């Protein structure tokens, strides 16, 4: 893989990870934990990762239950 492709893949992976964390933290901050929303967001980001040839597990952390 050319270096430019590798850098692009890394940037895309970083953007997807940041998007996940942003959605997760925003939802936690508002106190509106919605498992269906997080599952849908995770699926959408995983799909984008796959389109760019990135393994979803590389950009999406394991889900953990929020502390109540």
NORVEN-V794398 format. One record per helix or strand of 2 or more residues. SS is the DSSP state (H for helix, E for strand). FROM is the first residue (numbers start at 0). TO is the last residue. If there is no record, write none. Layout:
BEGIN
SS & FROM & TO
SS & FROM & TO
END
This chain:
BEGIN
H & 2 & 29
H & 34 & 50
H & 55 & 58
END
